[in-house]
Amino acid sequence: MNYSNQREQALAMCYVPWQRWSKLYKPCEALRRGTLFPCLDKPYKGGKS
C-alpha cells in the first residue's frame, strides 16, 4: 500500500495529571503491594466493585 498521500496522524495521545507528593509505604510494604504510593494502591477485587 502507498501511504504517502495520507495525512500523518498521532496513533495515541495521553494525559498524565500532576500528582502531589504524599506519604509513602515503607520499602517492604511497597514491594508487597506493588506501589510506593498509597493513593495509587488499587487492589484487584476479582471484578467486583
CHARMM-style PDB file with segment names, atoms N, HN, CA, C and O in Angstrom:
ATOM      1  N   MET     1       0.826  -1.183   0.000  1.00  0.00      PROA
ATOM      2  CA  MET     1       0.000   0.000   0.000  1.00  0.00      PROA
ATOM      3  C   MET     1       0.870   1.245   0.000  1.00  0.00      PROA
ATOM      4  O   MET     1       1.971   1.254   0.550  1.00  0.00      PROA
ATOM      5  N   ASN     2       0.368   2.271  -0.611  1.00  0.00      PROA
ATOM      6  HN  ASN     2      -0.526   2.264  -1.057  1.00  0.00      PROA
ATOM      7  CA  ASN     2       1.081   3.532  -0.642  1.00  0.00      PROA
ATOM      8  C   ASN     2       0.428   4.490   0.345  1.00  0.00      PROA
ATOM      9  O   ASN     2      -0.708   4.921   0.146  1.00  0.00      PROA
ATOM     10  N   TYR     3       1.141   4.815   1.395  1.00  0.00      PROA
ATOM     11  HN  TYR     3       2.063   4.465   1.557  1.00  0.00      PROA
ATOM     12  CA  TYR     3       0.608   5.695   2.418  1.00  0.00      PROA
ATOM     13  C   TYR     3       1.087   7.134   2.256  1.00  0.00      PROA
ATOM     14  O   TYR     3       0.801   7.969   3.113  1.00  0.00      PROA
ATOM     15  N   SER     4       1.796   7.441   1.198  1.00  0.00      PROA
ATOM     16  HN  SER     4       2.028   6.762   0.501  1.00  0.00      PROA
ATOM     17  CA  SER     4       2.388   8.762   1.045  1.00  0.00      PROA
ATOM     18  C   SER     4       1.345   9.863   0.881  1.00  0.00      PROA
ATOM     19  O   SER     4       1.655  11.027   1.136  1.00  0.00      PROA
ATOM     20  N   ASN     5       0.134   9.542   0.470  1.00  0.00      PROA
ATOM     21  HN  ASN     5      -0.118   8.596   0.263  1.00  0.00      PROA
ATOM     22  CA  ASN     5      -0.901  10.561   0.282  1.00  0.00      PROA
ATOM     23  C   ASN     5      -1.733  10.799   1.532  1.00  0.00      PROA
ATOM     24  O   ASN     5      -2.517  11.747   1.569  1.00  0.00      PROA
ATOM     25  N   GLN     6      -1.585   9.970   2.553  1.00  0.00      PROA
ATOM     26  HN  GLN     6      -0.948   9.200   2.524  1.00  0.00      PROA
ATOM     27  CA  GLN     6      -2.374  10.130   3.768  1.00  0.00      PROA
ATOM     28  C   GLN     6      -1.718  11.149   4.698  1.00  0.00      PROA
ATOM     29  O   GLN     6      -0.495  11.267   4.759  1.00  0.00      PROA
ATOM     30  N   ARG     7      -2.571  11.882   5.422  1.00  0.00      PROA
ATOM     31  HN  ARG     7      -3.565  11.786   5.373  1.00  0.00      PROA
ATOM     32  CA  ARG     7      -2.037  12.820   6.412  1.00  0.00      PROA
ATOM     33  C   ARG     7      -1.450  12.035   7.572  1.00  0.00      PROA
ATOM     34  O   ARG     7      -1.946  10.967   7.931  1.00  0.00      PROA
ATOM     35  N   GLU     8      -0.398  12.570   8.146  1.00  0.00      PROA
ATOM     36  HN  GLU     8       0.005  13.437   7.854  1.00  0.00      PROA
ATOM     37  CA  GLU     8       0.211  11.917   9.301  1.00  0.00      PROA
ATOM     38  C   GLU     8      -0.634  12.224  10.538  1.00  0.00      PROA
ATOM     39  O   GLU     8      -0.872  13.392  10.843  1.00  0.00      PROA
ATOM     40  N   GLN     9      -1.088  11.198  11.253  1.00  0.00      PROA
ATOM     41  HN  GLN     9      -0.895  10.248  11.005  1.00  0.00      PROA
ATOM     42  CA  GLN     9      -1.904  11.381  12.436  1.00  0.00      PROA
ATOM     43  C   GLN     9      -1.266  10.670  13.621  1.00  0.00      PROA
ATOM     44  O   GLN     9      -0.568   9.667  13.472  1.00  0.00      PROA
ATOM     45  N   ALA    10      -1.525  11.215  14.789  1.00  0.00      PROA
ATOM     46  HN  ALA    10      -2.092  12.030  14.910  1.00  0.00      PROA
ATOM     47  CA  ALA    10      -0.996  10.597  16.003  1.00  0.00      PROA
ATOM     48  C   ALA    10      -1.717   9.280  16.264  1.00  0.00      PROA
ATOM     49  O   ALA    10      -2.937   9.191  16.130  1.00  0.00      PROA
ATOM     50  N   LEU    11      -0.964   8.279  16.631  1.00  0.00      PROA
ATOM     51  HN  LEU    11       0.027   8.351  16.740  1.00  0.00      PROA
ATOM     52  CA  LEU    11      -1.537   6.981  16.949  1.00  0.00      PROA
ATOM     53  C   LEU    11      -2.344   7.051  18.244  1.00  0.00      PROA
ATOM     54  O   LEU    11      -3.421   6.465  18.354  1.00  0.00      PROA
ATOM     55  N   ALA    12      -1.807   7.771  19.211  1.00  0.00      PROA
ATOM     56  HN  ALA    12      -0.932   8.247  19.122  1.00  0.00      PROA
ATOM     57  CA  ALA    12      -2.486   7.906  20.501  1.00  0.00      PROA
ATOM     58  C   ALA    12      -1.955   9.138  21.216  1.00  0.00      PROA
ATOM     59  O   ALA    12      -0.862   9.625  20.926  1.00  0.00      PROA
ATOM     60  N   MET    13      -2.741   9.622  22.141  1.00  0.00      PROA
ATOM     61  HN  MET    13      -3.629   9.226  22.376  1.00  0.00      PROA
ATOM     62  CA  MET    13      -2.317  10.743  22.981  1.00  0.00      PROA
ATOM     63  C   MET    13      -2.620  10.365  24.427  1.00  0.00      PROA
ATOM     64  O   MET    13      -3.582   9.647  24.698  1.00  0.00      PROA
ATOM     65  N   CYS    14      -1.806  10.843  25.341  1.00  0.00      PROA
ATOM     66  HN  CYS    14      -1.024  11.426  25.121  1.00  0.00      PROA
ATOM     67  CA  CYS    14      -2.056  10.527  26.744  1.00  0.00      PROA
ATOM     68  C   CYS    14      -2.121  11.810  27.561  1.00  0.00      PROA
ATOM     69  O   CYS    14      -1.610  12.855  27.159  1.00  0.00      PROA
ATOM     70  N   TYR    15      -2.746  11.702  28.690  1.00  0.00      PROA
ATOM     71  HN  TYR    15      -3.161  10.853  29.016  1.00  0.00      PROA
ATOM     72  CA  TYR    15      -2.833  12.806  29.645  1.00  0.00      PROA
ATOM     73  C   TYR    15      -2.398  12.264  30.989  1.00  0.00      PROA
ATOM     74  O   TYR    15      -2.968  11.293  31.486  1.00  0.00      PROA
ATOM     75  N   VAL    16      -1.398  12.880  31.576  1.00  0.00      PROA
ATOM     76  HN  VAL    16      -0.934  13.669  31.172  1.00  0.00      PROA
ATOM     77  CA  VAL    16      -0.898  12.456  32.881  1.00  0.00      PROA
ATOM     78  C   VAL    16      -1.002  13.647  33.828  1.00  0.00      PROA
ATOM     79  O   VAL    16      -0.216  14.590  33.727  1.00  0.00      PROA
ATOM     80  N   PRO    17      -1.961  13.611  34.742  1.00  0.00      PROA
ATOM     81  CA  PRO    17      -2.134  14.748  35.652  1.00  0.00      PROA
ATOM     82  C   PRO    17      -0.980  14.846  36.651  1.00  0.00      PROA
ATOM     83  O   PRO    17      -0.333  13.848  36.971  1.00  0.00      PROA
ATOM     84  N   TRP    18      -0.739  16.039  37.127  1.00  0.00      PROA
ATOM     85  HN  TRP    18      -1.264  16.850  36.867  1.00  0.00      PROA
ATOM     86  CA  TRP    18       0.268  16.246  38.159  1.00  0.00      PROA
ATOM     87  C   TRP    18      -0.176  15.560  39.434  1.00  0.00      PROA
ATOM     88  O   TRP    18      -1.358  15.560  39.776  1.00  0.00      PROA
ATOM     89  N   GLN    19       0.771  14.983  40.126  1.00  0.00      PROA
ATOM     90  HN  GLN    19       1.732  14.983  39.848  1.00  0.00      PROA
ATOM     91  CA  GLN    19       0.464  14.338  41.395  1.00  0.00      PROA
ATOM     92  C   GLN    19       1.184  15.078  42.511  1.00  0.00      PROA
ATOM     93  O   GLN    19       2.309  15.546  42.338  1.00  0.00      PROA
ATOM     94  N   ARG    20       0.536  15.175  43.632  1.00  0.00      PROA
ATOM     95  HN  ARG    20      -0.378  14.795  43.772  1.00  0.00      PROA
ATOM     96  CA  ARG    20       1.178  15.769  44.805  1.00  0.00      PROA
ATOM     97  C   ARG    20       1.938  14.683  45.546  1.00  0.00      PROA
ATOM     98  O   ARG    20       1.478  13.547  45.668  1.00  0.00      PROA
ATOM     99  N   TRP    21       3.113  15.058  46.039  1.00  0.00      PROA
ATOM    100  HN  TRP    21       3.486  15.981  45.940  1.00  0.00      PROA
ATOM    101  CA  TRP    21       3.919  14.126  46.818  1.00  0.00      PROA
ATOM    102  C   TRP    21       3.223  13.912  48.149  1.00  0.00      PROA
ATOM    103  O   TRP    21       2.930  14.877  48.855  1.00  0.00      PROA
ATOM    104  N   SER    22       2.956  12.679  48.498  1.00  0.00      PROA
ATOM    105  HN  SER    22       3.193  11.895  47.925  1.00  0.00      PROA
ATOM    106  CA  SER    22       2.268  12.382  49.751  1.00  0.00      PROA
ATOM    107  C   SER    22       3.026  11.293  50.487  1.00  0.00      PROA
ATOM    108  O   SER    22       4.156  10.958  50.130  1.00  0.00      PROA
ATOM    109  N   LYS    23       2.397  10.741  51.520  1.00  0.00      PROA
ATOM    110  HN  LYS    23       1.479  11.012  51.810  1.00  0.00      PROA
ATOM    111  CA  LYS    23       3.082   9.712  52.305  1.00  0.00      PROA
ATOM    112  C   LYS    23       3.395   8.492  51.431  1.00  0.00      PROA
ATOM    113  O   LYS    23       2.724   8.230  50.433  1.00  0.00      PROA
ATOM    114  N   LEU    24       4.421   7.764  51.832  1.00  0.00      PROA
ATOM    115  HN  LEU    24       4.967   7.976  52.643  1.00  0.00      PROA
ATOM    116  CA  LEU    24       4.886   6.594  51.088  1.00  0.00      PROA
ATOM    117  C   LEU    24       4.787   5.353  51.950  1.00  0.00      PROA
ATOM    118  O   LEU    24       4.832   5.425  53.178  1.00  0.00      PROA
ATOM    119  N   TYR    25       4.652   4.213  51.288  1.00  0.00      PROA
ATOM    120  HN  TYR    25       4.616   4.155  50.290  1.00  0.00      PROA
ATOM    121  CA  TYR    25       4.772   2.948  52.006  1.00  0.00      PROA
ATOM    122  C   TYR    25       6.241   2.712  52.343  1.00  0.00      PROA
ATOM    123  O   TYR    25       7.134   3.209  51.658  1.00  0.00      PROA
ATOM    124  N   LYS    26       6.473   1.962  53.389  1.00  0.00      PROA
ATOM    125  HN  LYS    26       5.746   1.558  53.946  1.00  0.00      PROA
ATOM    126  CA  LYS    26       7.831   1.524  53.678  1.00  0.00      PROA
ATOM    127  C   LYS    26       8.249   0.567  52.571  1.00  0.00      PROA
ATOM    128  O   LYS    26       7.382  -0.072  51.975  1.00  0.00      PROA
ATOM    129  N   PRO    27       9.553   0.440  52.268  1.00  0.00      PROA
ATOM    130  CA  PRO    27      10.001  -0.375  51.128  1.00  0.00      PROA
ATOM    131  C   PRO    27       9.432  -1.794  51.084  1.00  0.00      PROA
ATOM    132  O   PRO    27       9.001  -2.239  50.020  1.00  0.00      PROA
ATOM    133  N   CYS    28       9.419  -2.510  52.199  1.00  0.00      PROA
ATOM    134  HN  CYS    28       9.769  -2.148  53.063  1.00  0.00      PROA
ATOM    135  CA  CYS    28       8.903  -3.885  52.191  1.00  0.00      PROA
ATOM    136  C   CYS    28       7.411  -3.918  51.863  1.00  0.00      PROA
ATOM    137  O   CYS    28       6.953  -4.791  51.125  1.00  0.00      PROA
ATOM    138  N   GLU    29       6.652  -2.962  52.413  1.00  0.00      PROA
ATOM    139  HN  GLU    29       7.024  -2.253  53.012  1.00  0.00      PROA
ATOM    140  CA  GLU    29       5.218  -2.889  52.141  1.00  0.00      PROA
ATOM    141  C   GLU    29       4.973  -2.500  50.679  1.00  0.00      PROA
ATOM    142  O   GLU    29       4.060  -3.022  50.040  1.00  0.00      PROA
ATOM    143  N   ALA    30       5.784  -1.589  50.161  1.00  0.00      PROA
ATOM    144  HN  ALA    30       6.526  -1.165  50.681  1.00  0.00      PROA
ATOM    145  CA  ALA    30       5.651  -1.167  48.767  1.00  0.00      PROA
ATOM    146  C   ALA    30       5.883  -2.344  47.816  1.00  0.00      PROA
ATOM    147  O   ALA    30       5.165  -2.481  46.825  1.00  0.00      PROA
ATOM    148  N   LEU    31       6.858  -3.182  48.097  1.00  0.00      PROA
ATOM    149  HN  LEU    31       7.441  -3.071  48.902  1.00  0.00      PROA
ATOM    150  CA  LEU    31       7.103  -4.363  47.258  1.00  0.00      PROA
ATOM    151  C   LEU    31       5.932  -5.331  47.327  1.00  0.00      PROA
ATOM    152  O   LEU    31       5.545  -5.912  46.313  1.00  0.00      PROA
ATOM    153  N   ARG    32       5.372  -5.506  48.509  1.00  0.00      PROA
ATOM    154  HN  ARG    32       5.687  -5.034  49.332  1.00  0.00      PROA
ATOM    155  CA  ARG    32       4.242  -6.418  48.670  1.00  0.00      PROA
ATOM    156  C   ARG    32       3.012  -5.914  47.926  1.00  0.00      PROA
ATOM    157  O   ARG    32       2.284  -6.703  47.323  1.00  0.00      PROA
ATOM    158  N   ARG    33       2.775  -4.609  47.965  1.00  0.00      PROA
ATOM    159  HN  ARG    33       3.366  -3.968  48.455  1.00  0.00      PROA
ATOM    160  CA  ARG    33       1.580  -4.024  47.352  1.00  0.00      PROA
ATOM    161  C   ARG    33       1.765  -3.669  45.883  1.00  0.00      PROA
ATOM    162  O   ARG    33       0.781  -3.497  45.163  1.00  0.00      PROA
ATOM    163  N   GLY    34       3.007  -3.558  45.429  1.00  0.00      PROA
ATOM    164  HN  GLY    34       3.806  -3.698  46.014  1.00  0.00      PROA
ATOM    165  CA  GLY    34       3.253  -3.234  44.020  1.00  0.00      PROA
ATOM    166  C   GLY    34       3.257  -1.750  43.711  1.00  0.00      PROA
ATOM    167  O   GLY    34       3.258  -1.363  42.542  1.00  0.00      PROA
ATOM    168  N   THR    35       3.260  -0.921  44.727  1.00  0.00      PROA
ATOM    169  HN  THR    35       3.260  -1.235  45.676  1.00  0.00      PROA
ATOM    170  CA  THR    35       3.342   0.525  44.530  1.00  0.00      PROA
ATOM    171  C   THR    35       3.933   1.169  45.773  1.00  0.00      PROA
ATOM    172  O   THR    35       3.761   0.673  46.886  1.00  0.00      PROA
ATOM    173  N   LEU    36       4.617   2.256  45.573  1.00  0.00      PROA
ATOM    174  HN  LEU    36       4.757   2.658  44.669  1.00  0.00      PROA
ATOM    175  CA  LEU    36       5.204   3.013  46.673  1.00  0.00      PROA
ATOM    176  C   LEU    36       4.200   3.993  47.276  1.00  0.00      PROA
ATOM    177  O   LEU    36       4.342   4.423  48.421  1.00  0.00      PROA
ATOM    178  N   PHE    37       3.179   4.340  46.480  1.00  0.00      PROA
ATOM    179  HN  PHE    37       3.064   3.991  45.550  1.00  0.00      PROA
ATOM    180  CA  PHE    37       2.250   5.392  46.866  1.00  0.00      PROA
ATOM    181  C   PHE    37       0.882   4.825  47.281  1.00  0.00      PROA
ATOM    182  O   PHE    37       0.212   4.196  46.463  1.00  0.00      PROA
ATOM    183  N   PRO    38       0.461   5.035  48.525  1.00  0.00      PROA
ATOM    184  CA  PRO    38      -0.841   4.537  48.970  1.00  0.00      PROA
ATOM    185  C   PRO    38      -2.007   5.056  48.124  1.00  0.00      PROA
ATOM    186  O   PRO    38      -2.989   4.339  47.937  1.00  0.00      PROA
ATOM    187  N   CYS    39      -1.918   6.281  47.612  1.00  0.00      PROA
ATOM    188  HN  CYS    39      -1.119   6.864  47.765  1.00  0.00      PROA
ATOM    189  CA  CYS    39      -3.022   6.827  46.819  1.00  0.00      PROA
ATOM    190  C   CYS    39      -3.176   6.102  45.484  1.00  0.00      PROA
ATOM    191  O   CYS    39      -4.221   6.213  44.843  1.00  0.00      PROA
ATOM    192  N   LEU    40      -2.156   5.364  45.057  1.00  0.00      PROA
ATOM    193  HN  LEU    40      -1.307   5.274  45.577  1.00  0.00      PROA
ATOM    194  CA  LEU    40      -2.239   4.595  43.806  1.00  0.00      PROA
ATOM    195  C   LEU    40      -2.530   3.122  44.057  1.00  0.00      PROA
ATOM    196  O   LEU    40      -2.622   2.336  43.114  1.00  0.00      PROA
ATOM    197  N   ASP    41      -2.671   2.754  45.296  1.00  0.00      PROA
ATOM    198  HN  ASP    41      -2.597   3.392  46.062  1.00  0.00      PROA
ATOM    199  CA  ASP    41      -2.892   1.351  45.663  1.00  0.00      PROA
ATOM    200  C   ASP    41      -4.357   0.991  45.406  1.00  0.00      PROA
ATOM    201  O   ASP    41      -5.237   1.343  46.193  1.00  0.00      PROA
ATOM    202  N   LYS    42      -4.604   0.305  44.324  1.00  0.00      PROA
ATOM    203  HN  LYS    42      -3.889   0.019  43.686  1.00  0.00      PROA
ATOM    204  CA  LYS    42      -5.957  -0.102  43.944  1.00  0.00      PROA
ATOM    205  C   LYS    42      -5.979  -1.624  43.830  1.00  0.00      PROA
ATOM    206  O   LYS    42      -5.780  -2.165  42.742  1.00  0.00      PROA
ATOM    207  N   PRO    43      -6.216  -2.312  44.929  1.00  0.00      PROA
ATOM    208  CA  PRO    43      -6.183  -3.780  44.913  1.00  0.00      PROA
ATOM    209  C   PRO    43      -7.223  -4.363  43.950  1.00  0.00      PROA
ATOM    210  O   PRO    43      -8.326  -3.833  43.818  1.00  0.00      PROA
ATOM    211  N   TYR    44      -6.863  -5.440  43.292  1.00  0.00      PROA
ATOM    212  HN  TYR    44      -5.967  -5.871  43.399  1.00  0.00      PROA
ATOM    213  CA  TYR    44      -7.769  -6.147  42.396  1.00  0.00      PROA
ATOM    214  C   TYR    44      -8.751  -6.947  43.228  1.00  0.00      PROA
ATOM    215  O   TYR    44      -8.347  -7.704  44.111  1.00  0.00      PROA
ATOM    216  N   LYS    45     -10.043  -6.788  42.954  1.00  0.00      PROA
ATOM    217  HN  LYS    45     -10.372  -6.173  42.236  1.00  0.00      PROA
ATOM    218  CA  LYS    45     -11.075  -7.475  43.731  1.00  0.00      PROA
ATOM    219  C   LYS    45     -11.840  -8.486  42.890  1.00  0.00      PROA
ATOM    220  O   LYS    45     -12.996  -8.789  43.186  1.00  0.00      PROA
ATOM    221  N   GLY    46     -11.215  -9.006  41.859  1.00  0.00      PROA
ATOM    222  HN  GLY    46     -10.276  -8.761  41.618  1.00  0.00      PROA
ATOM    223  CA  GLY    46     -11.848 -10.038  41.049  1.00  0.00      PROA
ATOM    224  C   GLY    46     -13.040  -9.581  40.253  1.00  0.00      PROA
ATOM    225  O   GLY    46     -13.968 -10.361  40.037  1.00  0.00      PROA
ATOM    226  N   GLY    47     -13.046  -8.326  39.805  1.00  0.00      PROA
ATOM    227  HN  GLY    47     -12.292  -7.692  39.981  1.00  0.00      PROA
ATOM    228  CA  GLY    47     -14.138  -7.813  39.009  1.00  0.00      PROA
ATOM    229  C   GLY    47     -15.314  -7.300  39.811  1.00  0.00      PROA
ATOM    230  O   GLY    47     -16.300  -6.843  39.233  1.00  0.00      PROA
ATOM    231  N   LYS    48     -15.232  -7.366  41.123  1.00  0.00      PROA
ATOM    232  HN  LYS    48     -14.430  -7.738  41.592  1.00  0.00      PROA
ATOM    233  CA  LYS    48     -16.297  -6.842  41.989  1.00  0.00      PROA
ATOM    234  C   LYS    48     -15.928  -5.433  42.435  1.00  0.00      PROA
ATOM    235  O   LYS    48     -14.761  -5.150  42.708  1.00  0.00      PROA
ATOM    236  N   SER    49     -16.900  -4.569  42.509  1.00  0.00      PROA
ATOM    237  HN  SER    49     -17.848  -4.799  42.287  1.00  0.00      PROA
ATOM    238  CA  SER    49     -16.608  -3.183  42.910  1.00  0.00      PROA
ATOM    239  C   SER    49     -16.654  -2.962  44.388  1.00  0.00      PROA
ATOM    240  OT1 SER    49     -16.428  -1.845  44.852  1.00  0.00      PROA
TER     241      SER     49
END
